[in-house]
Amino acid sequence: MIRRDYLIVGAGIGGVSACEGIREHDKKGTIVLAGNETALPYHRSQLFPSQLGKRAGSAEQVQIHDAAWFAKNHIELRLDTLVTQINLERHIAVLANGQAIEFRKACMAMGSRARRPQVAGGNLGNVFYLRTLRDVQALREVVDLENEVAVIGGGCIALETAALLAQLPKVKVSILHRGAQLWARYLGPELGAWLADYYTKQGVKLMLNQSLSGFEGRTVLKNIAMKSGDRISAGLAIVALGAEPNLGLVAGTPLAYPHGTPVNEYLETDEKGIFAVGDIASYPDKIFGGVRRFEHWPCAVEQGHIAGANMSGKKRIKFDFLPHFSSTVFDLHFDFVGDFSRPATRLEVEGDHAKKKFAVRHFILGHLMGVTFCNQPAEKIEAAKAELRAWPRGKKAAVEEQK
Ligand SMILES: Cc1cc2nc3c(=O)[nH]c(=O)nc-3n(C[C@H](O)[C@H](O)[C@H](O)COP(=O)(O)OP(=O)(O)OC[C@H]3O[C@@H](n4cnc5c(N)ncnc54)[C@H](O)[C@@H]3O)c2cc1C
């Protein structure tokens, strides 16, 4: 058995940010960063533009840090290394090669995997689930052979891949989505219909109000069947129906709730010395209330840094995050700020969608909950963040006054 001060499980952005957070406050403590992917940690959020765009680049382009950075910072990076067991009481983890590591503190940063629908044919050849650099590189290879692509889903991953693939020569893209518009949750029905029309004008075939029934083919995908009874031929399908947290390592422990690993405002779990960050962490939301698990890049970065600082024992920082993320489809850059988990009771649109520049403000019972921006400057986005940060506390005060 080897002994280390810190064990970080998962070498995605949450895990790497935790290492950065530790090193900012503890230059000497020994750190093992174990991840089961083979590539150096990379910008998962940049995978599509970097690998699927018209000018697709190399894997090095998306690295978070090069190998020299990990060496210089004395971070023992174990790639291609699955952590198979963890004893949360005795602080011992076991790696796939059988080696055991005793640690003082650990950070769980196992991220998510693509959700697989319970339908027939989900394991046929050419049915893709996108999560890793390898998945996206494999897709790129197959797209050169199969140019009828069906994207299943209506979230960011679905719309981003559809937009990038539709811009490749000879590739015909369809989107199969159960909603009546695109991104209606963020844009509302009218602008959601406008976005659907935008995709159609870019040559993407939309099959809206359709649910997946199954994939057909002997060993490789031939057709996609829908619950309506309709069927389309497709040589390649991309299933983008959301993600679920990777909690296999902690299954059966209090760290594996169905909605993630519960952490307190310092990102520590109920098990002393064990922290959790990124896509798996279910944290108390100081701004909108309740608990939230937010599967987006900026959240994992900030949580990693804070958990790392807190693990060092030199700091005690609370996680106080305003949900935000961004996405680009064709020439439309969207920023999403705030809480879109519940449907708005009123939407206010500012700007002109014909000019591809607008903002949609979401209200629930008169209170601003979130703003979707399309091609808007950073100042406006920062102003909305400040407004959203201010109101809940202001609202609480106003409610108190009315009593
Ligand atoms: C293709 C794609 C595009 C995206 N684009 C955007 C975007 O544009 N904007 C945005 O805000 N967000 C985006 N996201 C979401 C964002 O990438 C995630 O929120 C973020 O990567 C979460 O970081 P994480 O460190 O928690 O998890 P991950 O990045 O998933 O990293 C976790 C790592 O841990 C490894 N692991 C799991 N279990 C073990 C184990 N037992 N032992 C060892 N290793 C293990 C996993 O294999 C993985 O490598 C995208 C996600 C995907 C998949």
The ligand as a Tripos MOL2 file, in Angstrom:
@<TRIPOS>MOLECULE
LIG
   53    58     1     0     0
SMALL
NO_CHARGES

@<TRIPOS>ATOM
      1 C1        -19.3160   16.4890  -25.4780 C.3       1 LIG1
      2 C2        -19.6220   17.4430  -24.3610 C.ar      1 LIG1
      3 C3        -19.6750   18.8080  -24.6050 C.ar      1 LIG1
      4 C4        -19.9370   19.6920  -23.5550 C.ar      1 LIG1
      5 N1        -19.9880   21.0390  -23.8090 N.ar      1 LIG1
      6 C5        -20.2000   21.8920  -22.7830 C.ar      1 LIG1
      7 C6        -20.2390   23.3080  -23.0110 C.ar      1 LIG1
      8 O1        -20.1080   23.7650  -24.1520 O.2       1 LIG1
      9 N2        -20.4040   24.1280  -21.9380 N.ar      1 LIG1
     10 C7        -20.5650   23.6380  -20.6710 C.ar      1 LIG1
     11 O2        -20.7220   24.4310  -19.7350 O.2       1 LIG1
     12 N3        -20.5420   22.3110  -20.4200 N.ar      1 LIG1
     13 C8        -20.3650   21.4340  -21.4330 C.ar      1 LIG1
     14 N4        -20.3500   20.0810  -21.2040 N.ar      1 LIG1
     15 C9        -20.4740   19.6100  -19.8060 C.3       1 LIG1
     16 C10       -19.1050   19.6740  -19.1130 C.3       1 LIG1
     17 O3        -18.1140   19.1550  -19.9530 O.3       1 LIG1
     18 C11       -19.1670   18.9190  -17.7860 C.3       1 LIG1
     19 O4        -20.0830   19.5950  -16.9440 O.3       1 LIG1
     20 C12       -17.8050   18.8450  -17.1190 C.3       1 LIG1
     21 O5        -16.8960   18.1620  -17.9350 O.3       1 LIG1
     22 C13       -17.9190   18.1440  -15.7730 C.3       1 LIG1
     23 O6        -16.6410   17.9720  -15.2390 O.3       1 LIG1
     24 P1        -16.3280   16.7840  -14.2150 P.3       1 LIG1
     25 O7        -14.8810   16.9060  -13.9060 O.co2     1 LIG1
     26 O8        -17.3300   16.7820  -13.1350 O.co2     1 LIG1
     27 O9        -16.6160   15.4370  -15.0310 O.3       1 LIG1
     28 P2        -15.9830   14.8300  -16.3470 P.3       1 LIG1
     29 O10       -15.5320   15.9010  -17.2590 O.co2     1 LIG1
     30 O11       -17.0090   13.8570  -16.8460 O.co2     1 LIG1
     31 O12       -14.7100   14.0340  -15.8490 O.3       1 LIG1
     32 C14       -14.8190   12.9240  -14.9900 C.3       1 LIG1
     33 C15       -13.7120   11.9440  -15.3080 C.3       1 LIG1
     34 O13       -13.6720   10.9310  -14.2980 O.3       1 LIG1
     35 C16       -13.5090    9.6650  -14.9190 C.3       1 LIG1
     36 N5        -13.9540    8.6140  -13.9930 N.ar      1 LIG1
     37 C17       -15.2220    8.2560  -13.6470 C.ar      1 LIG1
     38 N6        -15.2060    7.2690  -12.7350 N.ar      1 LIG1
     39 C18       -13.9070    6.9820  -12.4780 C.ar      1 LIG1
     40 C19       -13.2570    6.0560  -11.6240 C.ar      1 LIG1
     41 N7        -13.9300    5.2340  -10.8090 N.pl3     1 LIG1
     42 N8        -11.8980    6.0150  -11.6310 N.ar      1 LIG1
     43 C20       -11.1790    6.8560  -12.4320 C.ar      1 LIG1
     44 N9        -11.7470    7.7630  -13.2610 N.ar      1 LIG1
     45 C21       -13.1010    7.8320  -13.2730 C.ar      1 LIG1
     46 C22       -14.3680    9.7960  -16.1600 C.3       1 LIG1
     47 O14       -14.0640    8.8190  -17.1230 O.3       1 LIG1
     48 C23       -13.9480   11.2080  -16.6180 C.3       1 LIG1
     49 O15       -12.7570   11.1570  -17.3450 O.3       1 LIG1
     50 C24       -20.1410   19.1800  -22.2470 C.ar      1 LIG1
     51 C25       -20.1170   17.7980  -22.0100 C.ar      1 LIG1
     52 C26       -19.8680   16.9320  -23.0620 C.ar      1 LIG1
     53 C27       -19.8540   15.4440  -22.7990 C.3       1 LIG1
@<TRIPOS>BOND
     1     1     2 1
     2     2     3 ar
     3     2    52 ar
     4     3     4 ar
     5     4     5 ar
     6     4    50 ar
     7     5     6 ar
     8     6     7 ar
     9     6    13 1
    10     7     8 2
    11     7     9 ar
    12     9    10 ar
    13    10    11 2
    14    10    12 ar
    15    12    13 ar
    16    13    14 ar
    17    14    15 1
    18    14    50 ar
    19    15    16 1
    20    16    17 1
    21    16    18 1
    22    18    19 1
    23    18    20 1
    24    20    21 1
    25    20    22 1
    26    22    23 1
    27    23    24 1
    28    24    25 2
    29    24    26 1
    30    24    27 1
    31    27    28 1
    32    28    29 2
    33    28    30 1
    34    28    31 1
    35    31    32 1
    36    32    33 1
    37    33    34 1
    38    33    48 1
    39    34    35 1
    40    35    36 1
    41    35    46 1
    42    36    37 ar
    43    36    45 ar
    44    37    38 ar
    45    38    39 ar
    46    39    40 ar
    47    39    45 ar
    48    40    41 1
    49    40    42 ar
    50    42    43 ar
    51    43    44 ar
    52    44    45 ar
    53    46    47 1
    54    46    48 1
    55    48    49 1
    56    50    51 ar
    57    51    52 ar
    58    52    53 1
@<TRIPOS>SUBSTRUCTURE
     1 LIG1         1 GROUP 0 **** ****
